[in-house]
Amino acid sequence: MENILQFAAIDQHILIILAIDIAIAILLLSAMRFIAGLTAKVNTTEELAVKDNFAFGISVAGSVAALGIVLTGAITGEHSVSYEVEAIGMFSYGLFGLLLIKLGRIIHDKFALQRLDKVAEIKKRNISVGIVDAASVIATAIVIRAVLIWVDGLDAYTFIAIASGFVVSQIILVLVTRIRESHFSKNNQKDCMQEALTDGQVAIAIRYSGHIISTSLAVTAASFFLVYTPETIVENLLGWLVFGLIMTVVVSALTSIAKRIVLWGINMAEEVDQQHNVGVACIEMAVSISIALILTALML
């Protein structure tokens, strides 16, 4: 009988924590939609339901999914010290994650894909740009979540550590974008990948999305090699950068091999870049993410 009462008490504790987390999550996820509207200077209801702007919907969906990913890293569940601490931690990390997602989007627009006007293209219903925008915020969110799980406590040091992981992820994502642009130019008589995205080439957007999401998963591997301590913020930042770069190279090399095997006999550059084959692009994306997931799982 005593065991049953203890089990019921634990269940009640978890249910209250769940209610707190879900309530805060819904509040923040709802805010994300309206923030997207403010950023694009549009009415979200009109854009989604009247104009049926699929590109805008994809972009907003990416933002909502990204925030959901971040929030999973803020949940402590039954290990929570108190309901107040859980609520403060969930809201604080969620709000900070929301701001970093927004900042990551700005960095991606200004430094990674600086040659295209993302807001204007999404207003023009450019689905390829909407896909890339969604993928970029999801990639950022994956790294933020990993850092949230890696850090311990709720103080200034944890926020500095989260910001450090965010900075590292943005540096690596910009580098990967430059490399992908170089490969695209080499395989397509010096054409520009960003111009192809502006022209609405969905296959290229899907393949690029796979590259940046798999890169973000590779960067998270740093959390398995480094031990969080508030006194070693600089060392941790350098550690995330070094391990992130190493894992990015490893994932890229293995993905290249895997794609050649999975898509044996298919000229991927010709199919995706020139014939806009969305099916082949989806397979490339799936292989990229799968390899990254398998490698990160091996680190556990």
Legacy VTK file of the C-alpha trace (Angstrom):
# vtk DataFile Version 3.0
C-alpha trace
ASCII
DATASET POLYDATA
POINTS 300 float
0.000 0.000 0.000
2.863 2.343 0.846
4.454 1.729 -2.563
1.181 2.571 -4.298
0.926 5.880 -2.404
4.516 6.761 -3.295
3.822 5.944 -6.958
0.697 8.115 -6.910
2.678 11.005 -5.383
5.335 10.721 -8.100
2.655 10.629 -10.777
1.006 13.734 -9.337
4.349 15.548 -9.306
5.059 14.634 -12.929
1.553 15.648 -14.028
1.901 19.090 -12.441
5.318 19.554 -14.051
3.820 18.440 -17.370
0.970 20.941 -17.042
3.437 23.770 -16.313
5.698 22.859 -19.227
2.847 22.428 -21.718
1.237 25.733 -20.717
4.498 27.653 -21.155
5.281 25.796 -24.397
1.900 26.680 -25.929
2.345 30.314 -24.882
5.805 30.551 -26.476
4.816 28.612 -29.603
1.873 30.957 -30.110
4.172 33.937 -29.682
6.471 32.535 -32.368
3.739 32.797 -34.998
3.089 36.455 -34.284
6.795 37.256 -34.089
7.124 35.759 -37.576
4.378 38.078 -38.749
5.994 41.122 -37.181
9.356 40.271 -38.732
7.871 39.870 -42.194
5.528 42.837 -41.616
2.474 40.821 -42.602
-0.780 39.684 -41.027
-0.197 35.977 -40.366
-3.879 35.077 -40.646
-4.205 36.786 -44.004
-0.907 35.401 -45.280
-1.732 31.819 -44.280
-5.484 31.557 -44.811
-6.377 34.250 -47.370
-3.333 34.450 -49.632
-2.486 30.766 -49.033
1.215 31.599 -48.986
2.764 28.136 -48.666
6.299 29.551 -48.435
5.335 31.666 -45.424
3.617 28.667 -43.844
6.732 26.530 -44.271
8.853 29.282 -42.739
6.547 29.652 -39.729
6.351 25.868 -39.343
10.135 25.756 -39.181
10.139 28.414 -36.464
7.511 26.590 -34.404
9.338 23.266 -34.775
12.625 24.934 -33.851
11.194 26.408 -30.664
9.664 23.040 -29.790
13.092 21.423 -30.180
14.654 24.056 -27.908
11.962 23.588 -25.259
12.670 19.846 -25.031
16.112 20.780 -23.766
14.654 22.989 -21.033
12.427 20.326 -19.469
13.727 18.713 -16.276
10.642 16.601 -15.509
10.647 14.604 -12.289
14.147 15.903 -11.461
12.820 19.433 -11.015
13.640 20.989 -7.643
10.262 22.740 -7.404
7.361 23.856 -9.557
8.547 27.460 -9.398
12.057 26.546 -10.564
10.608 24.447 -13.400
8.365 27.296 -14.550
11.142 29.893 -14.353
13.632 27.623 -16.091
11.227 26.594 -18.841
10.142 30.159 -19.555
13.656 31.649 -19.292
15.326 29.063 -21.504
12.376 29.104 -23.896
12.469 32.880 -24.224
16.255 32.886 -24.601
15.978 30.137 -27.198
13.347 32.148 -29.069
15.695 35.143 -29.182
18.623 32.990 -30.368
16.458 31.418 -33.086
15.567 34.905 -34.281
19.219 35.984 -34.121
20.319 32.830 -35.938
17.860 33.595 -38.722
19.309 37.098 -39.075
22.881 35.751 -39.185
21.902 33.153 -41.781
20.256 35.853 -43.912
23.122 38.344 -43.628
26.151 36.044 -43.812
25.165 32.621 -45.185
22.609 33.532 -47.870
23.374 37.219 -48.149
22.687 37.443 -51.887
18.967 36.799 -51.670
16.213 38.814 -49.979
14.545 36.138 -47.894
11.601 38.214 -46.669
10.779 39.452 -50.167
11.121 35.971 -51.670
8.832 34.402 -49.073
6.252 37.134 -49.702
6.501 36.177 -53.383
5.681 32.578 -52.340
9.116 31.201 -53.130
8.845 27.738 -51.580
12.546 26.943 -51.975
13.479 29.944 -49.814
10.779 28.991 -47.296
12.269 25.491 -47.017
15.789 26.802 -46.513
14.586 29.322 -43.922
12.811 26.580 -41.966
15.848 24.305 -42.128
18.188 27.042 -40.899
16.178 27.708 -37.722
15.761 23.980 -37.054
19.531 23.537 -37.403
20.113 26.343 -34.905
17.548 24.874 -32.508
19.218 21.439 -32.554
22.471 22.956 -31.269
20.719 25.117 -28.666
18.895 22.040 -27.347
22.161 20.119 -27.063
23.737 22.936 -25.058
20.664 23.205 -22.791
21.006 19.516 -21.931
24.772 19.886 -21.509
24.724 22.802 -19.036
23.732 22.502 -15.391
21.771 24.956 -13.267
20.102 28.278 -13.988
22.505 31.202 -13.713
24.484 33.668 -15.819
27.108 31.055 -16.670
24.550 28.724 -18.240
23.281 31.497 -20.508
26.864 32.364 -21.489
27.480 28.683 -22.311
24.302 28.542 -24.420
25.311 31.701 -26.266
28.788 30.230 -26.856
27.353 27.071 -28.383
25.090 29.219 -30.532
28.033 31.291 -31.822
29.982 28.147 -32.716
27.013 26.686 -34.588
26.544 29.851 -36.645
30.230 29.986 -37.597
30.182 26.378 -38.775
26.861 26.732 -40.620
28.171 29.743 -42.551
31.361 27.823 -43.433
29.326 24.839 -44.633
27.173 27.143 -46.765
30.274 28.606 -48.420
31.574 25.081 -49.123
28.233 23.955 -50.575
28.139 27.050 -52.774
31.633 26.261 -54.018
30.636 22.684 -54.886
27.501 23.879 -56.643
29.462 26.418 -58.682
32.075 23.805 -59.628
29.427 21.341 -60.812
27.320 23.902 -62.676
29.691 26.046 -64.736
30.153 28.602 -61.949
26.418 29.188 -61.419
25.355 30.621 -58.039
23.427 28.441 -55.590
21.691 31.459 -54.069
20.444 32.504 -57.490
19.105 28.998 -58.004
17.194 29.286 -54.727
15.856 32.678 -55.808
14.668 31.015 -59.033
12.622 28.611 -56.912
14.584 25.392 -57.368
13.058 23.252 -54.612
15.369 20.256 -55.117
18.434 22.362 -54.361
16.716 23.793 -51.271
15.928 20.294 -49.976
19.488 19.046 -50.474
20.974 22.162 -48.835
18.554 21.768 -45.911
19.865 18.251 -45.380
23.427 19.561 -45.291
22.818 22.222 -42.634
20.634 20.021 -40.422
23.205 17.195 -40.516
25.908 19.769 -39.732
24.018 20.949 -36.662
23.727 17.345 -35.474
27.469 16.939 -35.970
28.156 20.049 -33.871
26.107 18.629 -30.979
28.629 15.791 -30.681
30.897 18.219 -28.809
28.648 17.872 -25.767
29.717 14.225 -25.433
33.421 15.114 -25.242
33.319 18.183 -22.993
32.369 18.483 -19.346
30.472 21.632 -18.407
32.063 23.782 -15.713
31.237 27.477 -15.204
34.914 28.354 -14.755
36.000 27.136 -18.206
33.690 29.039 -20.560
36.493 30.024 -22.987
37.884 26.474 -23.097
34.381 25.147 -23.677
33.839 27.583 -26.540
37.059 26.487 -28.219
36.230 22.860 -27.506
32.816 23.150 -29.157
34.424 24.803 -32.175
37.188 22.191 -32.562
34.980 19.138 -32.022
32.218 20.699 -34.115
34.566 21.192 -37.066
36.040 17.689 -36.714
32.622 16.043 -36.579
31.384 18.166 -39.496
34.263 16.908 -41.644
33.659 13.308 -40.544
29.911 13.504 -41.234
30.514 15.153 -44.602
32.997 12.467 -45.677
30.815 9.558 -44.557
27.716 11.135 -46.091
29.483 11.525 -49.418
30.383 7.830 -49.401
26.901 6.779 -48.308
25.214 8.849 -51.028
27.336 7.266 -53.741
26.372 3.806 -52.505
22.671 4.502 -51.895
22.307 6.386 -55.194
24.635 4.140 -57.196
24.368 4.783 -60.947
22.668 8.171 -60.502
24.396 11.445 -61.386
23.288 13.447 -58.352
24.575 16.805 -59.611
22.765 16.406 -62.916
19.524 15.150 -61.363
19.262 17.765 -58.605
21.040 20.817 -60.024
19.933 20.611 -63.632
16.804 18.449 -63.738
15.463 19.617 -60.354
14.709 16.056 -59.251
13.032 16.488 -55.862
12.979 12.730 -55.232
16.754 12.391 -55.491
17.193 15.540 -53.379
14.990 14.037 -50.661
17.091 10.874 -50.630
20.259 12.956 -50.349
18.725 14.862 -47.445
17.653 11.636 -45.728
21.118 10.100 -46.082
22.817 13.249 -44.727
20.612 13.400 -41.640
20.721 9.624 -41.086
24.528 9.500 -41.046
24.667 12.433 -38.620
22.069 10.816 -36.326
23.903 7.498 -36.322
27.235 9.131 -35.442
25.743 11.210 -32.629
23.952 8.117 -31.278
27.294 6.279 -31.156
28.624 9.042 -28.881
26.077 8.292 -26.154
LINES 1 301
300 0 1 2 3 4 5 6 7 8 9 10 11 12 13 14 15 16 17 18 19 20 21 22 23 24 25 26 27 28 29 30 31 32 33 34 35 36 37 38 39 40 41 42 43 44 45 46 47 48 49 50 51 52 53 54 55 56 57 58 59 60 61 62 63 64 65 66 67 68 69 70 71 72 73 74 75 76 77 78 79 80 81 82 83 84 85 86 87 88 89 90 91 92 93 94 95 96 97 98 99 100 101 102 103 104 105 106 107 108 109 110 111 112 113 114 115 116 117 118 119 120 121 122 123 124 125 126 127 128 129 130 131 132 133 134 135 136 137 138 139 140 141 142 143 144 145 146 147 148 149 150 151 152 153 154 155 156 157 158 159 160 161 162 163 164 165 166 167 168 169 170 171 172 173 174 175 176 177 178 179 180 181 182 183 184 185 186 187 188 189 190 191 192 193 194 195 196 197 198 199 200 201 202 203 204 205 206 207 208 209 210 211 212 213 214 215 216 217 218 219 220 221 222 223 224 225 226 227 228 229 230 231 232 233 234 235 236 237 238 239 240 241 242 243 244 245 246 247 248 249 250 251 252 253 254 255 256 257 258 259 260 261 262 263 264 265 266 267 268 269 270 271 272 273 274 275 276 277 278 279 280 281 282 283 284 285 286 287 288 289 290 291 292 293 294 295 296 297 298 299
